[in-house]
């Protein structure tokens, strides 16, 4: 799953640690989500979306081909 | 959906980790008391010895509860790394344990392995699996 978290974080001039603290997860998790190594749970995705005042679909894109 | 306070979550995670560390120390101390106590106070089957064993079991139960709370306090990725490491540890313990059991039953093992080697092996496997998981998601 691709996402725009790094781009949005940069727009707000936040470090990964800043975002991690605001979302309530570890900096390691933010890094893994940004690099696509780890997909966040739905509650975390909602918290990230709320923080940027966007919808989940505005931030996360499913790159799996439709079945 | 559960309401979430970021600062509270971070504090809960730290508190759960601190409590787990304290219960781990308490369990190790109670295990040492149960194992070496009778030698120190010179009584092999005394009430004190049974009390030490019982205390070790009770502290062990508290340690399990603390570990479950610690897992719940972690975030998704940390919990995944921890659970992957636990799965590897369980698998290695299962396979190595039964391999040794079968080899021993077949008379293939020339000497008895110290039982303490097994939990030590599990500890080493767990630490390695945890470090590998942490590096993978670094």
N, CA and C atoms of all chains as a GROMACS GRO file, in nm:
protein
  615
    1UNK      N    1   0.085  -0.119   0.000
    1UNK     CA    2   0.000   0.000   0.000
    1UNK      C    3   0.089   0.125   0.000
    2UNK      N    4   0.062   0.214  -0.094
    2UNK     CA    5   0.139   0.338  -0.099
    2UNK      C    6   0.071   0.445  -0.013
    3UNK      N    7   0.147   0.544   0.026
    3UNK     CA    8   0.087   0.651   0.107
    3UNK      C    9   0.162   0.782   0.090
    4UNK      N   10   0.099   0.890   0.134
    4UNK     CA   11   0.156   1.025   0.118
    4UNK      C   12   0.204   1.081   0.251
    5UNK      N   13   0.230   0.994   0.345
    5UNK     CA   14   0.261   1.043   0.480
    5UNK      C   15   0.389   1.127   0.483
    6UNK      N   16   0.493   1.080   0.414
    6UNK     CA   17   0.619   1.156   0.414
    6UNK      C   18   0.598   1.295   0.355
    7UNK      N   19   0.522   1.301   0.246
    7UNK     CA   20   0.493   1.430   0.179
    7UNK      C   21   0.414   1.523   0.272
    8UNK      N   22   0.310   1.469   0.334
    8UNK     CA   23   0.227   1.550   0.424
    8UNK      C   24   0.306   1.594   0.548
    9UNK      N   25   0.389   1.505   0.596
    9UNK     CA   26   0.471   1.537   0.713
    9UNK      C   27   0.568   1.651   0.681
   10UNK      N   28   0.625   1.645   0.561
   10UNK     CA   29   0.719   1.750   0.519
   10UNK      C   30   0.647   1.885   0.507
   11UNK      N   31   0.523   1.880   0.453
   11UNK     CA   32   0.445   2.005   0.440
   11UNK      C   33   0.424   2.071   0.576
   12UNK      N   34   0.410   1.989   0.680
   12UNK     CA   35   0.388   2.042   0.815
   12UNK      C   36   0.518   2.064   0.890
   13UNK      N   37   0.630   2.037   0.824
   13UNK     CA   38   0.764   2.050   0.886
   13UNK      C   39   0.776   1.966   1.013
   14UNK      N   40   0.720   1.847   1.007
   14UNK     CA   41   0.728   1.756   1.122
   14UNK      C   42   0.833   1.648   1.094
   15UNK      N   43   0.905   1.610   1.196
   15UNK     CA   44   0.994   1.495   1.185
   15UNK      C   45   0.910   1.368   1.205
   16UNK      N   46   0.973   1.256   1.178
   16UNK     CA   47   0.902   1.130   1.204
   16UNK      C   48   0.867   1.117   1.352
   17UNK      N   49   0.958   1.165   1.436
   17UNK     CA   50   0.933   1.158   1.580
   17UNK      C   51   0.815   1.247   1.619
   18UNK      N   52   0.806   1.366   1.556
   18UNK     CA   53   0.692   1.456   1.584
   18UNK      C   54   0.561   1.387   1.548
   19UNK      N   55   0.558   1.330   1.428
   19UNK     CA   56   0.434   1.264   1.384
   19UNK      C   57   0.402   1.143   1.472
   20UNK      N   58   0.506   1.068   1.507
   20UNK     CA   59   0.485   0.950   1.592
   20UNK      C   60   0.421   0.990   1.725
   21UNK      N   61   0.471   1.099   1.781
   21UNK     CA   62   0.418   1.145   1.910
   21UNK      C   63   0.271   1.189   1.895
   22UNK      N   64   0.242   1.256   1.783
   22UNK     CA   65   0.104   1.304   1.763
   22UNK      C   66   0.006   1.188   1.739
   23UNK      N   67   0.056   1.085   1.670
   23UNK     CA   68  -0.033   0.972   1.638
   23UNK      C   69  -0.038   0.871   1.754
   24UNK      N   70   0.068   0.871   1.836
   24UNK     CA   71   0.070   0.780   1.951
   24UNK      C   72   0.127   0.644   1.918
   25UNK      N   73   0.218   0.641   1.819
   25UNK     CA   74   0.289   0.516   1.788
   25UNK      C   75   0.438   0.546   1.786
   26UNK      N   76   0.520   0.443   1.767
   26UNK     CA   77   0.664   0.463   1.771
   26UNK      C   78   0.716   0.526   1.642
   27UNK      N   79   0.833   0.591   1.650
   27UNK     CA   80   0.894   0.650   1.531
   27UNK      C   81   0.928   0.540   1.431
   28UNK      N   82   0.967   0.425   1.483
   28UNK     CA   83   0.997   0.311   1.397
   28UNK      C   84   0.874   0.273   1.313
   29UNK      N   85   0.756   0.280   1.374
   29UNK     CA   86   0.633   0.247   1.302
   29UNK      C   87   0.607   0.348   1.190
   30UNK      N   88   0.625   0.477   1.222
   30UNK     CA   89   0.605   0.580   1.119
   30UNK      C   90   0.698   0.556   1.001
   31UNK      N   91   0.825   0.526   1.031
   31UNK     CA   92   0.922   0.500   0.925
   31UNK      C   93   0.881   0.379   0.842
   32UNK      N   94   0.839   0.271   0.910
   32UNK     CA   95   0.801   0.149   0.838
   32UNK      C   96   0.677   0.173   0.752
   33UNK      N   97   0.584   0.256   0.801
   33UNK     CA   98   0.463   0.285   0.722
   33UNK      C   99   0.500   0.371   0.600
   34UNK      N  100   0.584   0.473   0.624
   34UNK     CA  101   0.624   0.561   0.514
   34UNK      C  102   0.694   0.485   0.402
   35UNK      N  103   0.779   0.390   0.441
   35UNK     CA  104   0.857   0.317   0.340
   35UNK      C  105   0.780   0.196   0.284
   36UNK      N  106   0.657   0.178   0.330
   36UNK     CA  107   0.574   0.071   0.276
   36UNK      C  108   0.607  -0.067   0.329
   37UNK      N  109   0.691  -0.072   0.433
   37UNK     CA  110   0.725  -0.203   0.489
   37UNK      C  111   0.614  -0.258   0.578
   38UNK      N  112   0.529  -0.169   0.626
   38UNK     CA  113   0.427  -0.209   0.722
   38UNK      C  114   0.300  -0.128   0.697
   39UNK      N  115   0.186  -0.197   0.692
   39UNK     CA  116   0.058  -0.128   0.674
   39UNK      C  117  -0.004  -0.101   0.811
   40UNK      N  118  -0.048   0.022   0.834
   40UNK     CA  119  -0.105   0.053   0.966
   40UNK      C  120  -0.241  -0.013   0.985
   41UNK      N  121  -0.280  -0.030   1.110
   41UNK     CA  122  -0.414  -0.079   1.140
   41UNK      C  123  -0.514   0.031   1.105
   42UNK      N  124  -0.641  -0.007   1.098
   42UNK     CA  125  -0.745   0.091   1.064
   42UNK      C  126  -0.751   0.206   1.166
   43UNK      N  127  -0.747   0.177   1.297
   43UNK     CA  128  -0.749   0.290   1.393
   43UNK      C  129  -0.633   0.387   1.374
   44UNK      N  130  -0.513   0.333   1.345
   44UNK     CA  131  -0.397   0.421   1.324
   44UNK      C  132  -0.415   0.501   1.195
   45UNK      N  133  -0.467   0.436   1.091
   45UNK     CA  134  -0.491   0.507   0.965
   45UNK      C  135  -0.591   0.621   0.986
   46UNK      N  136  -0.694   0.596   1.066
   46UNK     CA  137  -0.792   0.702   1.096
   46UNK      C  138  -0.726   0.816   1.173
   47UNK      N  139  -0.642   0.783   1.269
   47UNK     CA  140  -0.576   0.889   1.348
   47UNK      C  141  -0.487   0.975   1.259
   48UNK      N  142  -0.414   0.909   1.167
   48UNK     CA  143  -0.327   0.984   1.075
   48UNK      C  144  -0.412   1.074   0.985
   49UNK      N  145  -0.520   1.018   0.933
   49UNK     CA  146  -0.607   1.096   0.843
   49UNK      C  147  -0.667   1.216   0.916
   50UNK      N  148  -0.713   1.193   1.040
   50UNK     CA  149  -0.772   1.302   1.119
   50UNK      C  150  -0.668   1.411   1.146
   51UNK      N  151  -0.546   1.366   1.174
   51UNK     CA  152  -0.439   1.462   1.206
   51UNK      C  153  -0.414   1.557   1.089
   52UNK      N  154  -0.419   1.504   0.967
   52UNK     CA  155  -0.395   1.588   0.849
   52UNK      C  156  -0.525   1.645   0.792
   53UNK      N  157  -0.636   1.619   0.861
   53UNK     CA  158  -0.766   1.667   0.817
   53UNK      C  159  -0.800   1.619   0.676
   54UNK      N  160  -0.771   1.492   0.652
   54UNK     CA  161  -0.798   1.429   0.522
   54UNK      C  162  -0.871   1.298   0.546
   55UNK      N  163  -0.914   1.235   0.437
   55UNK     CA  164  -0.972   1.101   0.451
   55UNK      C  165  -0.860   0.997   0.434
   56UNK      N  166  -0.889   0.876   0.475
   56UNK     CA  167  -0.790   0.768   0.460
   56UNK      C  168  -0.755   0.750   0.312
   57UNK      N  169  -0.857   0.760   0.225
   57UNK     CA  170  -0.832   0.741   0.081
   57UNK      C  171  -0.744   0.850   0.023
   58UNK      N  172  -0.745   0.970   0.088
   58UNK     CA  173  -0.658   1.078   0.040
   58UNK      C  174  -0.511   1.047   0.069
   59UNK      N  175  -0.488   0.964   0.169
   59UNK     CA  176  -0.350   0.939   0.213
   59UNK      C  177  -0.299   0.803   0.164
   60UNK      N  178  -0.384   0.702   0.174
   60UNK     CA  179  -0.340   0.566   0.141
   60UNK      C  180  -0.401   0.522   0.008
   61UNK      N  181  -0.317   0.458  -0.073
   61UNK     CA  182  -0.362   0.406  -0.202
   61UNK      C  183  -0.330   0.258  -0.210
   62UNK      N  184  -0.432   0.181  -0.243
   62UNK     CA  185  -0.410   0.037  -0.258
   62UNK      C  186  -0.347   0.012  -0.394
   63UNK      N  187  -0.226  -0.043  -0.395
   63UNK     CA  188  -0.159  -0.068  -0.523
   63UNK      C  189  -0.178  -0.211  -0.572
   64UNK      N  190  -0.270  -0.285  -0.504
   64UNK     CA  191  -0.300  -0.420  -0.551
   64UNK      C  192  -0.395  -0.411  -0.670
   65UNK      N  193  -0.373  -0.492  -0.776
   65UNK     CA  194  -0.468  -0.488  -0.888
   65UNK      C  195  -0.602  -0.544  -0.845
   66UNK      N  196  -0.714  -0.487  -0.896
   66UNK     CA  197  -0.847  -0.538  -0.858
   66UNK      C  198  -0.865  -0.681  -0.905
   67UNK      N  199  -0.934  -0.761  -0.821
   67UNK     CA  200  -0.954  -0.901  -0.856
   67UNK      C  201  -1.087  -0.918  -0.927
   68UNK      N  202  -1.508   0.294   1.769
   68UNK     CA  203  -1.362   0.282   1.777
   68UNK      C  204  -1.311   0.340   1.909
   69UNK      N  205  -1.211   0.277   1.966
   69UNK     CA  206  -1.163   0.317   2.097
   69UNK      C  207  -1.096   0.455   2.090
   70UNK      N  208  -1.137   0.541   2.183
   70UNK     CA  209  -1.073   0.672   2.190
   70UNK      C  210  -0.928   0.654   2.229
   71UNK      N  211  -0.842   0.740   2.178
   71UNK     CA  212  -0.700   0.718   2.200
   71UNK      C  213  -0.633   0.849   2.237
   72UNK      N  214  -0.557   0.847   2.345
   72UNK     CA  215  -0.476   0.962   2.381
   72UNK      C  216  -0.331   0.926   2.357
   73UNK      N  217  -0.263   1.002   2.272
   73UNK     CA  218  -0.128   0.967   2.232
   73UNK      C  219  -0.032   0.966   2.351
   74UNK      N  220  -0.041   1.073   2.432
   74UNK     CA  221   0.050   1.082   2.547
   74UNK      C  222   0.022   0.968   2.645
   75UNK      N  223  -0.107   0.940   2.665
   75UNK     CA  224  -0.144   0.831   2.755
   75UNK      C  225  -0.090   0.699   2.704
   76UNK      N  226  -0.103   0.677   2.572
   76UNK     CA  227  -0.054   0.553   2.512
   76UNK      C  228   0.095   0.536   2.536
   77UNK      N  229   0.171   0.642   2.515
   77UNK     CA  230   0.316   0.637   2.533
   77UNK      C  231   0.351   0.609   2.678
   78UNK      N  232   0.279   0.675   2.770
   78UNK     CA  233   0.304   0.653   2.912
   78UNK      C  234   0.267   0.511   2.952
   79UNK      N  235   0.154   0.462   2.898
   79UNK     CA  236   0.110   0.325   2.931
   79UNK      C  237   0.214   0.224   2.884
   80UNK      N  238   0.267   0.248   2.764
   80UNK     CA  239   0.367   0.157   2.708
   80UNK      C  240   0.492   0.153   2.797
   81UNK      N  241   0.537   0.272   2.838
   81UNK     CA  242   0.656   0.278   2.924
   81UNK      C  243   0.630   0.214   3.060
   82UNK      N  244   0.510   0.239   3.115
   82UNK     CA  245   0.478   0.183   3.246
   82UNK      C  246   0.470   0.030   3.238
   83UNK      N  247   0.409  -0.020   3.128
   83UNK     CA  248   0.399  -0.165   3.112
   83UNK      C  249   0.538  -0.227   3.098
   84UNK      N  250   0.628  -0.158   3.027
   84UNK     CA  251   0.764  -0.210   3.011
   84UNK      C  252   0.838  -0.212   3.145
   85UNK      N  253   0.819  -0.105   3.223
   85UNK     CA  254   0.884  -0.097   3.355
   85UNK      C  255   0.830  -0.207   3.447
   86UNK      N  256   0.698  -0.227   3.444
   86UNK     CA  257   0.640  -0.331   3.529
   86UNK      C  258   0.687  -0.470   3.487
   87UNK      N  259   0.700  -0.492   3.355
   87UNK     CA  260   0.749  -0.621   3.307
   87UNK      C  261   0.893  -0.643   3.355
   88UNK      N  262   0.975  -0.537   3.347
   88UNK     CA  263   1.114  -0.550   3.392
   88UNK      C  264   1.120  -0.584   3.541
   89UNK      N  265   1.035  -0.518   3.620
   89UNK     CA  266   1.034  -0.545   3.765
   89UNK      C  267   0.988  -0.688   3.794
   90UNK      N  268   0.884  -0.734   3.725
   90UNK     CA  269   0.834  -0.870   3.748
   90UNK      C  270   0.935  -0.974   3.699
   91UNK      N  271   1.010  -0.940   3.594
   91UNK     CA  272   1.114  -1.032   3.546
   91UNK      C  273   1.223  -1.048   3.652
   92UNK      N  274   1.264  -0.934   3.710
   92UNK     CA  275   1.365  -0.939   3.816
   92UNK      C  276   1.313  -1.017   3.936
   93UNK      N  277   1.185  -0.990   3.972
   93UNK     CA  278   1.125  -1.059   4.087
   93UNK      C  279   1.119  -1.209   4.063
   94UNK      N  280   1.084  -1.247   3.939
   94UNK     CA  281   1.075  -1.390   3.907
   94UNK      C  282   1.214  -1.454   3.914
   95UNK      N  283   1.315  -1.386   3.858
   95UNK     CA  284   1.452  -1.440   3.862
   95UNK      C  285   1.499  -1.456   4.007
   96UNK      N  286   1.467  -1.355   4.090
   96UNK     CA  287   1.508  -1.361   4.230
   96UNK      C  288   1.436  -1.474   4.303
   97UNK      N  289   1.305  -1.490   4.276
   97UNK     CA  290   1.230  -1.596   4.345
   97UNK      C  291   1.274  -1.734   4.295
   98UNK      N  292   1.314  -1.742   4.168
   98UNK     CA  293   1.365  -1.869   4.115
   98UNK      C  294   1.497  -1.905   4.183
   99UNK      N  295   1.583  -1.803   4.197
   99UNK     CA  296   1.712  -1.827   4.264
   99UNK      C  297   1.689  -1.870   4.409
  100UNK      N  298   1.590  -1.806   4.475
  100UNK     CA  299   1.560  -1.843   4.614
  100UNK      C  300   1.509  -1.986   4.622
  101UNK      N  301   1.422  -2.025   4.526
  101UNK     CA  302   1.368  -2.160   4.528
  101UNK      C  303   1.476  -2.264   4.496
  102UNK      N  304   1.569  -2.225   4.406
  102UNK     CA  305   1.671  -2.321   4.364
  102UNK      C  306   1.784  -2.334   4.468
  103UNK      N  307   1.833  -2.220   4.516
  103UNK     CA  308   1.951  -2.223   4.602
  103UNK      C  309   1.917  -2.205   4.750
  104UNK      N  310   1.793  -2.163   4.781
  104UNK     CA  311   1.754  -2.142   4.920
  104UNK      C  312   1.777  -2.264   5.008
  105UNK      N  313   1.722  -2.381   4.968
  105UNK     CA  314   1.738  -2.500   5.054
  105UNK      C  315   1.884  -2.532   5.086
  106UNK      N  316   1.975  -2.507   4.991
  106UNK     CA  317   2.116  -2.532   5.017
  106UNK      C  318   2.170  -2.434   5.122
  107UNK      N  319   2.117  -2.312   5.115
  107UNK     CA  320   2.165  -2.209   5.209
  107UNK      C  321   2.114  -2.234   5.349
  108UNK      N  322   1.983  -2.264   5.361
  108UNK     CA  323   1.930  -2.283   5.497
  108UNK      C  324   1.935  -2.428   5.540
  109UNK      N  325   1.995  -2.513   5.457
  109UNK     CA  326   2.030  -2.648   5.501
  109UNK      C  327   1.913  -2.742   5.522
  110UNK      N  328   1.798  -2.710   5.468
  110UNK     CA  329   1.684  -2.800   5.484
  110UNK      C  330   1.634  -2.837   5.344
  111UNK      N  331   1.627  -2.963   5.314
  111UNK     CA  332   1.591  -3.005   5.179
  111UNK      C  333   1.440  -3.008   5.156
  112UNK      N  334   1.362  -3.044   5.255
  112UNK     CA  335   1.216  -3.057   5.234
  112UNK      C  336   1.139  -2.978   5.339
  113UNK      N  337   1.182  -2.863   5.365
  113UNK     CA  338   1.118  -2.784   5.470
  113UNK      C  339   1.001  -2.706   5.417
  114UNK      N  340   0.926  -2.650   5.510
  114UNK     CA  341   0.815  -2.561   5.473
  114UNK      C  342   0.869  -2.442   5.394
  115UNK      N  343   0.986  -2.395   5.436
  115UNK     CA  344   1.046  -2.279   5.368
  115UNK      C  345   1.075  -2.310   5.222
  116UNK      N  346   1.120  -2.433   5.196
  116UNK     CA  347   1.150  -2.470   5.057
  116UNK      C  348   1.023  -2.471   4.972
  117UNK      N  349   0.916  -2.529   5.028
  117UNK     CA  350   0.790  -2.530   4.954
  117UNK      C  351   0.735  -2.389   4.938
  118UNK      N  352   0.753  -2.307   5.039
  118UNK     CA  353   0.706  -2.168   5.030
  118UNK      C  354   0.782  -2.095   4.919
  119UNK      N  355   0.912  -2.123   4.908
  119UNK     CA  356   0.992  -2.058   4.802
  119UNK      C  357   0.946  -2.102   4.664
  120UNK      N  358   0.916  -2.232   4.651
  120UNK     CA  359   0.866  -2.283   4.522
  120UNK      C  360   0.730  -2.221   4.490
  121UNK      N  361   0.642  -2.215   4.589
  121UNK     CA  362   0.510  -2.155   4.569
  121UNK      C  363   0.520  -2.007   4.532
  122UNK      N  364   0.610  -1.937   4.602
  122UNK     CA  365   0.628  -1.795   4.572
  122UNK      C  366   0.678  -1.776   4.430
  123UNK      N  367   0.767  -1.864   4.387
  123UNK     CA  368   0.820  -1.856   4.250
  123UNK      C  369   0.707  -1.877   4.148
  124UNK      N  370   0.619  -1.974   4.176
  124UNK     CA  371   0.506  -1.999   4.084
  124UNK      C  372   0.412  -1.879   4.080
  125UNK      N  373   0.383  -1.821   4.197
  125UNK     CA  374   0.293  -1.705   4.202
  125UNK      C  375   0.353  -1.585   4.129
  126UNK      N  376   0.482  -1.561   4.153
  126UNK     CA  377   0.548  -1.450   4.084
  126UNK      C  378   0.551  -1.477   3.933
  127UNK      N  379   0.565  -1.605   3.897
  127UNK     CA  380   0.562  -1.642   3.755
  127UNK      C  381   0.428  -1.609   3.690
  128UNK      N  382   0.320  -1.635   3.763
  128UNK     CA  383   0.186  -1.601   3.710
  128UNK      C  384   0.175  -1.449   3.693
  129UNK      N  385   0.224  -1.375   3.790
  129UNK     CA  386   0.220  -1.229   3.781
  129UNK      C  387   0.305  -1.182   3.662
  130UNK      N  388   0.417  -1.250   3.638
  130UNK     CA  389   0.503  -1.215   3.524
  130UNK      C  390   0.427  -1.236   3.392
  131UNK      N  391   0.351  -1.346   3.383
  131UNK     CA  392   0.273  -1.373   3.261
  131UNK      C  393   0.171  -1.261   3.238
  132UNK      N  394   0.103  -1.221   3.346
  132UNK     CA  395   0.005  -1.113   3.336
  132UNK      C  396   0.074  -0.984   3.290
  133UNK      N  397   0.191  -0.954   3.349
  133UNK     CA  398   0.265  -0.833   3.313
  133UNK      C  399   0.308  -0.838   3.166
  134UNK      N  400   0.346  -0.957   3.119
  134UNK     CA  401   0.389  -0.970   2.980
  134UNK      C  402   0.271  -0.948   2.884
  135UNK      N  403   0.154  -1.002   2.921
  135UNK     CA  404   0.034  -0.982   2.838
  135UNK      C  405  -0.002  -0.833   2.833
  136UNK      N  406   0.007  -0.766   2.948
  136UNK     CA  407  -0.022  -0.621   2.952
  136UNK      C  408   0.080  -0.545   2.866
  137UNK      N  409   0.206  -0.587   2.874
  137UNK     CA  410   0.311  -0.523   2.795
  137UNK      C  411   0.281  -0.536   2.646
  138UNK      N  412   0.241  -0.656   2.603
  138UNK     CA  413   0.209  -0.677   2.461
  138UNK      C  414   0.093  -0.588   2.417
  139UNK      N  415  -0.008  -0.576   2.505
  139UNK     CA  416  -0.124  -0.493   2.470
  139UNK      C  417  -0.089  -0.345   2.462
  140UNK      N  418   0.014  -0.304   2.536
  140UNK     CA  419   0.050  -0.162   2.540
  140UNK      C  420   0.137  -0.122   2.420
  141UNK      N  421   0.191  -0.220   2.349
  141UNK     CA  422   0.277  -0.188   2.235
  141UNK      C  423   0.193  -0.138   2.117
  142UNK      N  424   0.259  -0.067   2.024
  142UNK     CA  425   0.186  -0.031   1.903
  142UNK      C  426   0.190  -0.149   1.805
  143UNK      N  427   0.118  -0.135   1.694
  143UNK     CA  428   0.098  -0.250   1.604
  143UNK      C  429   0.229  -0.312   1.556
  144UNK      N  430   0.322  -0.226   1.514
  144UNK     CA  431   0.447  -0.278   1.458
  144UNK      C  432   0.531  -0.345   1.566
  145UNK      N  433   0.541  -0.280   1.682
  145UNK     CA  434   0.619  -0.340   1.792
  145UNK      C  435   0.560  -0.475   1.832
  146UNK      N  436   0.426  -0.482   1.835
  146UNK     CA  437   0.361  -0.607   1.871
  146UNK      C  438   0.388  -0.715   1.766
  147UNK      N  439   0.388  -0.674   1.639
  147UNK     CA  440   0.416  -0.770   1.532
  147UNK      C  441   0.559  -0.825   1.545
  148UNK      N  442   0.656  -0.736   1.569
  148UNK     CA  443   0.795  -0.780   1.584
  148UNK      C  444   0.806  -0.877   1.703
  149UNK      N  445   0.740  -0.841   1.812
  149UNK     CA  446   0.744  -0.924   1.933
  149UNK      C  447   0.678  -1.060   1.908
  150UNK      N  448   0.563  -1.058   1.843
  150UNK     CA  449   0.491  -1.184   1.819
  150UNK      C  450   0.565  -1.271   1.717
  151UNK      N  451   0.629  -1.210   1.617
  151UNK     CA  452   0.710  -1.288   1.523
  151UNK      C  453   0.824  -1.357   1.598
  152UNK      N  454   0.888  -1.282   1.687
  152UNK     CA  455   1.000  -1.338   1.764
  152UNK      C  456   0.952  -1.452   1.855
  153UNK      N  457   0.835  -1.433   1.915
  153UNK     CA  458   0.779  -1.539   2.000
  153UNK      C  459   0.744  -1.662   1.918
  154UNK      N  460   0.692  -1.641   1.796
  154UNK     CA  461   0.657  -1.755   1.710
  154UNK      C  462   0.782  -1.834   1.672
  155UNK      N  463   0.888  -1.763   1.636
  155UNK     CA  464   1.013  -1.831   1.602
  155UNK      C  465   1.066  -1.908   1.723
  156UNK      N  466   1.060  -1.844   1.839
  156UNK     CA  467   1.109  -1.908   1.961
  156UNK      C  468   1.029  -2.034   1.993
  157UNK      N  469   0.896  -2.023   1.981
  157UNK     CA  470   0.811  -2.140   2.006
  157UNK      C  471   0.843  -2.251   1.907
  158UNK      N  472   0.858  -2.215   1.779
  158UNK     CA  473   0.889  -2.316   1.677
  158UNK      C  474   1.021  -2.385   1.703
  159UNK      N  475   1.124  -2.306   1.732
  159UNK     CA  476   1.256  -2.365   1.759
  159UNK      C  477   1.249  -2.453   1.884
  160UNK      N  478   1.182  -2.404   1.987
  160UNK     CA  479   1.170  -2.483   2.109
  160UNK      C  480   1.098  -2.615   2.085
  161UNK      N  481   0.992  -2.607   2.006
  161UNK     CA  482   0.912  -2.726   1.974
  161UNK      C  483   0.997  -2.827   1.897
  162UNK      N  484   1.061  -2.779   1.789
  162UNK     CA  485   1.137  -2.869   1.701
  162UNK      C  486   1.260  -2.926   1.774
  163UNK      N  487   1.337  -2.837   1.837
  163UNK     CA  488   1.458  -2.883   1.906
  163UNK      C  489   1.422  -2.975   2.022
  164UNK      N  490   1.317  -2.936   2.096
  164UNK     CA  491   1.275  -3.018   2.210
  164UNK      C  492   1.236  -3.159   2.169
  165UNK      N  493   1.152  -3.168   2.065
  165UNK     CA  494   1.109  -3.302   2.022
  165UNK      C  495   1.222  -3.379   1.955
  166UNK      N  496   1.310  -3.310   1.882
  166UNK     CA  497   1.425  -3.378   1.821
  166UNK      C  498   1.511  -3.441   1.929
  167UNK      N  499   1.535  -3.363   2.034
  167UNK     CA  500   1.616  -3.417   2.144
  167UNK      C  501   1.545  -3.534   2.211
  168UNK      N  502   1.412  -3.519   2.232
  168UNK     CA  503   1.334  -3.625   2.297
  168UNK      C  504   1.342  -3.754   2.215
  169UNK      N  505   1.324  -3.744   2.084
  169UNK     CA  506   1.326  -3.861   1.997
  169UNK      C  507   1.466  -3.923   1.994
  170UNK      N  508   1.568  -3.836   1.982
  170UNK     CA  509   1.705  -3.887   1.979
  170UNK      C  510   1.740  -3.956   2.110
  171UNK      N  511   1.695  -3.895   2.220
  171UNK     CA  512   1.724  -3.954   2.353
  171UNK      C  513   1.651  -4.087   2.369
  172UNK      N  514   1.524  -4.092   2.325
  172UNK     CA  515   1.446  -4.216   2.336
  172UNK      C  516   1.507  -4.327   2.251
  173UNK      N  517   1.572  -4.287   2.140
  173UNK     CA  518   1.634  -4.386   2.053
  173UNK      C  519   1.774  -4.424   2.095
  174UNK      N  520   1.817  -4.370   2.208
  174UNK     CA  521   1.950  -4.403   2.258
  174UNK      C  522   2.063  -4.340   2.178
  175UNK      N  523   2.031  -4.232   2.106
  175UNK     CA  524   2.132  -4.168   2.021
  175UNK      C  525   2.212  -4.061   2.094
  176UNK      N  526   2.162  -4.018   2.212
  176UNK     CA  527   2.230  -3.912   2.286
  176UNK      C  528   2.319  -3.978   2.391
  177UNK      N  529   2.449  -3.951   2.379
  177UNK     CA  530   2.545  -4.020   2.466
  177UNK      C  531   2.546  -3.964   2.608
  178UNK      N  532   2.511  -3.835   2.621
  178UNK     CA  533   2.515  -3.775   2.754
  178UNK      C  534   2.391  -3.687   2.774
  179UNK      N  535   2.351  -3.671   2.900
  179UNK     CA  536   2.234  -3.588   2.931
  179UNK      C  537   2.269  -3.440   2.920
  180UNK      N  538   2.184  -3.367   2.853
  180UNK     CA  539   2.202  -3.222   2.844
  180UNK      C  540   2.139  -3.159   2.967
  181UNK      N  541   2.208  -3.060   3.024
  181UNK     CA  542   2.154  -2.988   3.140
  181UNK      C  543   2.022  -2.922   3.100
  182UNK      N  544   1.919  -2.945   3.182
  182UNK     CA  545   1.786  -2.890   3.151
  182UNK      C  546   1.788  -2.738   3.139
  183UNK      N  547   1.881  -2.673   3.207
  183UNK     CA  548   1.888  -2.526   3.202
  183UNK      C  549   1.929  -2.476   3.064
  184UNK      N  550   1.987  -2.567   2.982
  184UNK     CA  551   2.030  -2.525   2.848
  184UNK      C  552   1.910  -2.492   2.760
  185UNK      N  553   1.796  -2.556   2.786
  185UNK     CA  554   1.679  -2.536   2.700
  185UNK      C  555   1.622  -2.393   2.712
  186UNK      N  556   1.591  -2.345   2.834
  186UNK     CA  557   1.544  -2.206   2.842
  186UNK      C  558   1.650  -2.106   2.796
  187UNK      N  559   1.778  -2.141   2.816
  187UNK     CA  560   1.884  -2.051   2.769
  187UNK      C  561   1.881  -2.043   2.616
  188UNK      N  562   1.862  -2.160   2.552
  188UNK     CA  563   1.851  -2.163   2.406
  188UNK      C  564   1.733  -2.078   2.359
  189UNK      N  565   1.619  -2.094   2.427
  189UNK     CA  566   1.500  -2.017   2.390
  189UNK      C  567   1.525  -1.867   2.404
  190UNK      N  568   1.596  -1.831   2.510
  190UNK     CA  569   1.627  -1.690   2.533
  190UNK      C  570   1.713  -1.633   2.421
  191UNK      N  571   1.815  -1.709   2.382
  191UNK     CA  572   1.905  -1.664   2.275
  191UNK      C  573   1.829  -1.652   2.143
  192UNK      N  574   1.746  -1.753   2.112
  192UNK     CA  575   1.668  -1.752   1.987
  192UNK      C  576   1.574  -1.632   1.986
  193UNK      N  577   1.510  -1.607   2.101
  193UNK     CA  578   1.415  -1.495   2.110
  193UNK      C  579   1.486  -1.361   2.085
  194UNK      N  580   1.600  -1.343   2.148
  194UNK     CA  581   1.674  -1.217   2.132
  194UNK      C  582   1.716  -1.198   1.985
  195UNK      N  583   1.768  -1.306   1.924
  195UNK     CA  584   1.811  -1.297   1.784
  195UNK      C  585   1.691  -1.264   1.693
  196UNK      N  586   1.580  -1.334   1.715
  196UNK     CA  587   1.461  -1.311   1.631
  196UNK      C  588   1.408  -1.169   1.650
  197UNK      N  589   1.414  -1.120   1.773
  197UNK     CA  590   1.368  -0.983   1.800
  197UNK      C  591   1.456  -0.880   1.730
  198UNK      N  592   1.588  -0.901   1.738
  198UNK     CA  593   1.682  -0.807   1.674
  198UNK      C  594   1.663  -0.810   1.522
  199UNK      N  595   1.649  -0.930   1.466
  199UNK     CA  596   1.628  -0.941   1.320
  199UNK      C  597   1.500  -0.868   1.280
  200UNK      N  598   1.393  -0.888   1.356
  200UNK     CA  599   1.266  -0.820   1.326
  200UNK      C  600   1.279  -0.668   1.336
  201UNK      N  601   1.351  -0.622   1.437
  201UNK     CA  602   1.369  -0.477   1.455
  201UNK      C  603   1.448  -0.418   1.339
  202UNK      N  604   1.550  -0.491   1.293
  202UNK     CA  605   1.631  -0.442   1.181
  202UNK      C  606   1.548  -0.442   1.053
  203UNK      N  607   1.465  -0.545   1.036
  203UNK     CA  608   1.384  -0.555   0.914
  203UNK      C  609   1.291  -0.434   0.898
  204UNK      N  610   1.236  -0.386   1.010
  204UNK     CA  611   1.141  -0.274   1.002
  204UNK      C  612   1.204  -0.142   1.046
  205UNK      N  613   1.337  -0.136   1.048
  205UNK     CA  614   1.404  -0.015   1.096
  205UNK      C  615   1.373   0.104   1.006
   0.00000   0.00000   0.00000
